[in-house]
Amino acid sequence: MKKKVKIAYCDYWTGFDAENDFIFKCLDKFYGAEISKSPDFILYSC
């Protein structure tokens, strides 16, 4: 069973598709990622 990792994206552009992001796909493949309002990790954009 994969360990769940909760992530959130912050300050990305309008229309950004988090579940179609390369990082999300990699995390989901190995850890079972999910988008969450109370994340374990936050990914910021410039």
C-alpha distance matrix in Angstrom:
0.0 3.8 6.6 9.2 12.6 15.6 18.6 22.2 25.0 28.5 31.9 30.9 33.5 34.2 32.3 29.4 26.3 23.4 20.7 22.7 22.9 22.0 20.3 18.2 17.2 16.3 14.2 12.4 11.9 10.3 9.0 9.1 12.7 14.9 18.7 19.8 23.2 21.9 19.9 18.5 20.4 23.5 24.6 28.4 30.9 34.5
3.8 0.0 3.8 6.2 9.2 12.5 15.2 18.8 21.5 25.0 28.4 27.4 30.1 31.0 29.2 26.1 23.2 20.1 17.7 19.7 19.6 18.6 16.7 14.7 14.0 12.9 10.5 9.1 9.0 7.1 5.2 5.9 9.3 12.0 15.7 17.0 20.5 19.2 16.8 15.3 16.9 19.9 20.9 24.7 27.1 30.7
6.6 3.8 0.0 3.8 6.6 10.0 12.9 16.7 19.7 23.0 26.5 25.9 28.9 30.0 28.6 25.5 23.0 19.5 17.7 20.1 19.6 18.9 16.3 14.4 14.7 13.5 10.3 9.8 10.8 8.4 5.2 6.4 8.6 10.9 14.3 14.9 18.1 16.3 13.9 12.1 14.0 17.3 18.8 22.6 25.4 28.9
9.2 6.2 3.8 0.0 3.8 6.5 9.8 13.4 16.6 19.9 23.5 23.0 25.9 26.7 25.4 22.4 20.0 16.5 14.9 17.7 17.3 17.3 14.7 12.2 13.2 12.8 9.3 8.5 10.7 9.3 5.6 5.0 5.8 7.4 10.6 11.1 14.4 12.9 10.7 9.6 11.7 14.7 16.4 20.1 22.9 26.5
12.6 9.2 6.6 3.8 0.0 3.8 6.4 10.2 13.2 16.4 20.0 19.7 22.9 24.0 23.0 19.9 17.9 14.2 13.4 16.1 15.1 15.2 12.1 10.0 11.9 11.4 7.7 8.1 11.0 9.6 6.1 6.3 4.8 6.4 8.7 9.3 12.4 10.9 7.9 6.5 8.0 10.9 12.7 16.4 19.3 22.9
15.6 12.5 10.0 6.5 3.8 0.0 3.8 7.1 10.6 13.6 17.3 17.3 20.4 21.3 20.6 17.7 16.0 12.4 12.2 15.4 14.5 15.5 12.5 10.1 12.8 13.2 9.7 9.9 13.3 12.8 9.5 8.7 5.8 5.0 5.8 5.6 8.6 7.5 4.6 5.2 6.6 8.8 11.0 14.5 17.5 21.1
18.6 15.2 12.9 9.8 6.4 3.8 0.0 3.8 6.9 10.1 13.7 13.7 16.9 18.1 17.7 14.7 13.5 9.7 10.5 13.5 12.0 13.3 10.3 8.3 11.7 12.3 9.4 10.4 13.9 13.8 11.2 10.6 7.0 6.2 5.2 5.8 8.2 8.0 4.7 5.8 4.9 5.7 7.4 10.8 13.7 17.3
22.2 18.8 16.7 13.4 10.2 7.1 3.8 0.0 3.8 6.6 10.3 10.6 13.8 14.9 15.0 12.2 11.8 8.5 10.5 13.3 11.8 13.9 11.4 9.7 13.4 14.6 12.2 13.2 16.7 17.1 14.8 13.9 10.2 8.5 5.6 5.8 6.8 7.9 5.8 8.2 6.6 4.8 6.1 8.6 11.3 14.9
25.0 21.5 19.7 16.6 13.2 10.6 6.9 3.8 0.0 3.8 7.0 6.8 10.2 11.8 12.3 9.4 10.0 7.2 10.3 12.3 10.3 12.6 10.7 9.9 13.6 14.9 13.4 14.7 18.0 18.7 17.1 16.3 12.5 11.2 8.2 9.2 9.7 11.3 9.4 11.4 8.8 5.8 4.8 6.0 7.9 11.5
28.5 25.0 23.0 19.9 16.4 13.6 10.1 6.6 3.8 0.0 3.8 5.7 9.2 11.0 12.7 10.4 12.1 10.2 13.7 15.3 13.3 15.6 13.8 13.5 17.1 18.3 17.0 18.4 21.7 22.3 20.6 20.0 16.2 14.8 11.5 11.7 10.9 12.5 11.3 13.4 10.7 7.0 6.1 4.8 6.5 9.3
31.9 28.4 26.5 23.5 20.0 17.3 13.7 10.3 7.0 3.8 0.0 3.8 6.6 8.9 11.5 9.9 12.6 11.8 15.5 16.4 14.3 16.8 15.6 15.8 19.2 20.5 19.7 21.2 24.2 25.1 23.8 23.2 19.4 18.0 14.8 15.2 14.3 16.2 15.1 17.1 14.2 10.5 8.8 6.1 5.4 7.1
30.9 27.4 25.9 23.0 19.7 17.3 13.7 10.6 6.8 5.7 3.8 0.0 3.8 6.7 8.6 6.4 9.4 9.2 12.9 13.3 11.3 13.9 13.5 13.7 16.7 18.4 18.2 19.4 22.2 23.6 22.7 21.9 18.3 17.1 14.1 15.4 15.3 17.5 16.1 18.0 15.1 11.6 9.1 7.2 5.4 7.7
33.5 30.1 28.9 25.9 22.9 20.4 16.9 13.8 10.2 9.2 6.6 3.8 0.0 3.8 6.2 5.6 9.4 10.6 14.2 13.9 12.6 15.5 15.8 16.0 18.5 20.6 20.8 21.7 24.4 26.1 25.5 24.4 20.9 19.6 16.5 18.0 17.9 20.6 19.5 21.6 18.8 15.3 12.8 10.9 8.4 9.6
34.2 31.0 30.0 26.7 24.0 21.3 18.1 14.9 11.8 11.0 8.9 6.7 3.8 0.0 3.8 5.6 9.0 11.1 14.3 14.2 13.9 17.3 17.9 17.4 19.7 22.3 22.4 22.7 25.5 27.6 26.8 25.2 21.7 19.9 16.7 18.1 17.8 21.0 20.4 23.0 20.6 17.4 15.4 13.8 11.9 13.3
32.3 29.2 28.6 25.4 23.0 20.6 17.7 15.0 12.3 12.7 11.5 8.6 6.2 3.8 0.0 3.8 6.2 9.2 11.8 11.4 12.0 15.6 16.7 15.8 17.6 20.5 20.9 20.7 23.3 25.8 25.2 23.3 20.1 18.3 15.5 17.5 17.9 21.2 20.5 23.1 20.9 18.1 16.1 15.4 13.7 15.6
29.4 26.1 25.5 22.4 19.9 17.7 14.7 12.2 9.4 10.4 9.9 6.4 5.6 5.6 3.8 0.0 3.8 6.0 9.1 8.7 8.5 12.0 13.0 12.3 14.2 17.0 17.4 17.5 20.1 22.4 21.9 20.3 17.0 15.7 13.0 15.4 16.3 19.2 17.9 20.2 17.7 15.1 12.7 12.5 11.0 13.5
26.3 23.2 23.0 20.0 17.9 16.0 13.5 11.8 10.0 12.1 12.6 9.4 9.4 9.0 6.2 3.8 0.0 3.8 5.6 5.5 6.6 10.3 11.6 10.0 11.5 14.7 15.1 14.6 17.1 19.7 19.3 17.4 14.4 13.1 11.1 14.0 15.7 18.5 17.1 19.3 17.3 15.3 13.3 14.1 13.3 16.4
23.4 20.1 19.5 16.5 14.2 12.4 9.7 8.5 7.2 10.2 11.8 9.2 10.6 11.1 9.2 6.0 3.8 0.0 3.8 5.4 5.2 8.8 8.9 6.9 9.2 12.1 11.9 11.7 14.6 16.8 16.0 14.3 11.0 9.9 7.9 11.0 13.1 15.4 13.6 15.6 13.6 12.0 10.3 11.9 12.0 15.5
20.7 17.7 17.7 14.9 13.4 12.2 10.5 10.5 10.3 13.7 15.5 12.9 14.2 14.3 11.8 9.1 5.6 3.8 0.0 3.8 5.6 8.5 9.0 6.0 7.1 10.6 10.5 9.3 12.0 14.6 14.1 11.9 9.3 8.4 7.8 11.5 14.3 16.5 14.5 16.3 14.9 14.2 12.9 15.1 15.5 19.1
22.7 19.7 20.1 17.7 16.1 15.4 13.5 13.3 12.3 15.3 16.4 13.3 13.9 14.2 11.4 8.7 5.5 5.4 3.8 0.0 3.8 6.6 8.7 7.0 6.8 10.3 11.6 10.7 12.5 15.5 15.8 14.1 11.9 11.9 11.5 15.2 17.8 19.9 17.8 19.2 17.3 16.3 14.3 16.1 15.7 18.9
22.9 19.6 19.6 17.3 15.1 14.5 12.0 11.8 10.3 13.3 14.3 11.3 12.6 13.9 12.0 8.5 6.6 5.2 5.6 3.8 0.0 3.8 5.5 5.3 6.2 8.7 10.1 10.5 12.3 14.7 15.1 14.2 11.6 12.1 11.5 14.9 17.4 19.1 16.5 17.4 15.0 13.9 11.3 13.0 12.6 15.8
22.0 18.6 18.9 17.3 15.2 15.5 13.3 13.9 12.6 15.6 16.8 13.9 15.5 17.3 15.6 12.0 10.3 8.8 8.5 6.6 3.8 0.0 3.8 5.5 5.2 6.3 8.7 9.9 10.7 12.8 14.0 13.9 12.0 13.6 13.8 17.2 19.9 21.0 17.9 18.0 15.5 15.0 12.3 14.2 13.9 16.9
20.3 16.7 16.3 14.7 12.1 12.5 10.3 11.4 10.7 13.8 15.6 13.5 15.8 17.9 16.7 13.0 11.6 8.9 9.0 8.7 5.5 3.8 0.0 3.8 5.5 5.2 6.2 8.5 9.9 11.1 11.6 12.1 9.8 11.7 11.9 14.9 17.6 18.2 14.8 14.6 12.0 11.8 9.4 12.0 12.6 15.9
18.2 14.7 14.4 12.2 10.0 10.1 8.3 9.7 9.9 13.5 15.8 13.7 16.0 17.4 15.8 12.3 10.0 6.9 6.0 7.0 5.3 5.5 3.8 0.0 3.8 5.5 5.2 6.0 8.5 10.2 10.0 9.3 6.7 8.2 8.7 12.1 15.2 16.0 13.0 13.3 11.4 11.5 10.1 13.1 14.1 17.7
17.2 14.0 14.7 13.2 11.9 12.8 11.7 13.4 13.6 17.1 19.2 16.7 18.5 19.7 17.6 14.2 11.5 9.2 7.1 6.8 6.2 5.2 5.5 3.8 0.0 3.8 5.5 5.1 6.1 8.8 9.8 9.1 7.9 10.0 11.5 15.0 18.4 19.2 16.3 16.3 14.8 15.3 13.7 16.6 17.2 20.6
16.3 12.9 13.5 12.8 11.4 13.2 12.3 14.6 14.9 18.3 20.5 18.4 20.6 22.3 20.5 17.0 14.7 12.1 10.6 10.3 8.7 6.3 5.2 5.5 3.8 0.0 3.8 5.4 5.2 6.5 8.4 9.2 8.6 11.7 13.4 16.6 19.9 20.0 16.7 15.9 14.3 15.3 13.8 16.9 17.8 21.0
14.2 10.5 10.3 9.3 7.7 9.7 9.4 12.2 13.4 17.0 19.7 18.2 20.8 22.4 20.9 17.4 15.1 11.9 10.5 11.6 10.1 8.7 6.2 5.2 5.5 3.8 0.0 3.8 5.5 5.4 5.4 6.5 5.5 8.9 11.0 13.7 17.1 16.8 13.4 12.4 11.3 12.9 12.3 15.8 17.5 21.0
12.4 9.1 9.8 8.5 8.1 9.9 10.4 13.2 14.7 18.4 21.2 19.4 21.7 22.7 20.7 17.5 14.6 11.7 9.3 10.7 10.5 9.9 8.5 6.0 5.1 5.4 3.8 0.0 3.8 5.5 5.3 4.1 4.2 7.4 10.3 13.2 16.9 17.1 14.1 13.8 13.4 15.0 14.7 18.2 19.7 23.4
11.9 9.0 10.8 10.7 11.0 13.3 13.9 16.7 18.0 21.7 24.2 22.2 24.4 25.5 23.3 20.1 17.1 14.6 12.0 12.5 12.3 10.7 9.9 8.5 6.1 5.2 5.5 3.8 0.0 3.8 6.0 6.2 7.8 11.1 14.0 17.0 20.7 20.7 17.7 16.9 16.4 18.1 17.5 20.9 22.2 25.7
10.3 7.1 8.4 9.3 9.6 12.8 13.8 17.1 18.7 22.3 25.1 23.6 26.1 27.6 25.8 22.4 19.7 16.8 14.6 15.5 14.7 12.8 11.1 10.2 8.8 6.5 5.4 5.5 3.8 0.0 3.8 6.2 8.2 11.9 15.0 17.4 21.0 20.3 17.0 15.5 15.3 17.7 17.5 21.1 22.8 26.2
9.0 5.2 5.2 5.6 6.1 9.5 11.2 14.8 17.1 20.6 23.8 22.7 25.5 26.8 25.2 21.9 19.3 16.0 14.1 15.8 15.1 14.0 11.6 10.0 9.8 8.4 5.4 5.3 6.0 3.8 0.0 3.8 5.7 9.3 12.6 14.4 17.9 16.9 13.9 12.3 12.8 15.6 16.1 19.9 22.1 25.6
9.1 5.9 6.4 5.0 6.3 8.7 10.6 13.9 16.3 20.0 23.2 21.9 24.4 25.2 23.3 20.3 17.4 14.3 11.9 14.1 14.2 13.9 12.1 9.3 9.1 9.2 6.5 4.1 6.2 6.2 3.8 0.0 3.8 6.7 10.4 12.5 16.2 15.8 13.3 12.8 13.6 15.8 16.5 20.1 22.2 25.9
12.7 9.3 8.6 5.8 4.8 5.8 7.0 10.2 12.5 16.2 19.4 18.3 20.9 21.7 20.1 17.0 14.4 11.0 9.3 11.9 11.6 12.0 9.8 6.7 7.9 8.6 5.5 4.2 7.8 8.2 5.7 3.8 0.0 3.8 7.0 9.4 13.1 13.0 10.3 10.3 10.6 12.3 12.9 16.6 18.7 22.5
14.9 12.0 10.9 7.4 6.4 5.0 6.2 8.5 11.2 14.8 18.0 17.1 19.6 19.9 18.3 15.7 13.1 9.9 8.4 11.9 12.1 13.6 11.7 8.2 10.0 11.7 8.9 7.4 11.1 11.9 9.3 6.7 3.8 0.0 3.8 6.2 10.0 10.6 8.8 10.1 10.7 11.9 12.9 16.2 18.4 22.2
18.7 15.7 14.3 10.6 8.7 5.8 5.2 5.6 8.2 11.5 14.8 14.1 16.5 16.7 15.5 13.0 11.1 7.9 7.8 11.5 11.5 13.8 11.9 8.7 11.5 13.4 11.0 10.3 14.0 15.0 12.6 10.4 7.0 3.8 0.0 3.8 7.2 8.9 7.5 10.0 10.0 10.0 11.0 13.8 15.9 19.6
19.8 17.0 14.9 11.1 9.3 5.6 5.8 5.8 9.2 11.7 15.2 15.4 18.0 18.1 17.5 15.4 14.0 11.0 11.5 15.2 14.9 17.2 14.9 12.1 15.0 16.6 13.7 13.2 17.0 17.4 14.4 12.5 9.4 6.2 3.8 0.0 3.8 5.3 5.2 8.6 9.5 9.6 11.8 14.4 17.0 20.5
23.2 20.5 18.1 14.4 12.4 8.6 8.2 6.8 9.7 10.9 14.3 15.3 17.9 17.8 17.9 16.3 15.7 13.1 14.3 17.8 17.4 19.9 17.6 15.2 18.4 19.9 17.1 16.9 20.7 21.0 17.9 16.2 13.1 10.0 7.2 3.8 0.0 3.8 5.9 9.7 10.6 9.9 12.5 14.3 17.0 20.2
21.9 19.2 16.3 12.9 10.9 7.5 8.0 7.9 11.3 12.5 16.2 17.5 20.6 21.0 21.2 19.2 18.5 15.4 16.5 19.9 19.1 21.0 18.2 16.0 19.2 20.0 16.8 17.1 20.7 20.3 16.9 15.8 13.0 10.6 8.9 5.3 3.8 0.0 3.8 7.0 8.9 9.4 12.8 14.9 18.2 21.3
19.9 16.8 13.9 10.7 7.9 4.6 4.7 5.8 9.4 11.3 15.1 16.1 19.5 20.4 20.5 17.9 17.1 13.6 14.5 17.8 16.5 17.9 14.8 13.0 16.3 16.7 13.4 14.1 17.7 17.0 13.9 13.3 10.3 8.8 7.5 5.2 5.9 3.8 0.0 3.8 5.3 6.6 9.9 12.7 16.1 19.4
18.5 15.3 12.1 9.6 6.5 5.2 5.8 8.2 11.4 13.4 17.1 18.0 21.6 23.0 23.1 20.2 19.3 15.6 16.3 19.2 17.4 18.0 14.6 13.3 16.3 15.9 12.4 13.8 16.9 15.5 12.3 12.8 10.3 10.1 10.0 8.6 9.7 7.0 3.8 0.0 3.8 7.0 10.3 13.4 17.0 20.1
20.4 16.9 14.0 11.7 8.0 6.6 4.9 6.6 8.8 10.7 14.2 15.1 18.8 20.6 20.9 17.7 17.3 13.6 14.9 17.3 15.0 15.5 12.0 11.4 14.8 14.3 11.3 13.4 16.4 15.3 12.8 13.6 10.6 10.7 10.0 9.5 10.6 8.9 5.3 3.8 0.0 3.8 6.6 9.9 13.4 16.5
23.5 19.9 17.3 14.7 10.9 8.8 5.7 4.8 5.8 7.0 10.5 11.6 15.3 17.4 18.1 15.1 15.3 12.0 14.2 16.3 13.9 15.0 11.8 11.5 15.3 15.3 12.9 15.0 18.1 17.7 15.6 15.8 12.3 11.9 10.0 9.6 9.9 9.4 6.6 7.0 3.8 0.0 3.8 6.4 10.0 13.1
24.6 20.9 18.8 16.4 12.7 11.0 7.4 6.1 4.8 6.1 8.8 9.1 12.8 15.4 16.1 12.7 13.3 10.3 12.9 14.3 11.3 12.3 9.4 10.1 13.7 13.8 12.3 14.7 17.5 17.5 16.1 16.5 12.9 12.9 11.0 11.8 12.5 12.8 9.9 10.3 6.6 3.8 0.0 3.8 6.9 10.3
28.4 24.7 22.6 20.1 16.4 14.5 10.8 8.6 6.0 4.8 6.1 7.2 10.9 13.8 15.4 12.5 14.1 11.9 15.1 16.1 13.0 14.2 12.0 13.1 16.6 16.9 15.8 18.2 20.9 21.1 19.9 20.1 16.6 16.2 13.8 14.4 14.3 14.9 12.7 13.4 9.9 6.4 3.8 0.0 3.8 6.7
30.9 27.1 25.4 22.9 19.3 17.5 13.7 11.3 7.9 6.5 5.4 5.4 8.4 11.9 13.7 11.0 13.3 12.0 15.5 15.7 12.6 13.9 12.6 14.1 17.2 17.8 17.5 19.7 22.2 22.8 22.1 22.2 18.7 18.4 15.9 17.0 17.0 18.2 16.1 17.0 13.4 10.0 6.9 3.8 0.0 3.8
34.5 30.7 28.9 26.5 22.9 21.1 17.3 14.9 11.5 9.3 7.1 7.7 9.6 13.3 15.6 13.5 16.4 15.5 19.1 18.9 15.8 16.9 15.9 17.7 20.6 21.0 21.0 23.4 25.7 26.2 25.6 25.9 22.5 22.2 19.6 20.5 20.2 21.3 19.4 20.1 16.5 13.1 10.3 6.7 3.8 0.0
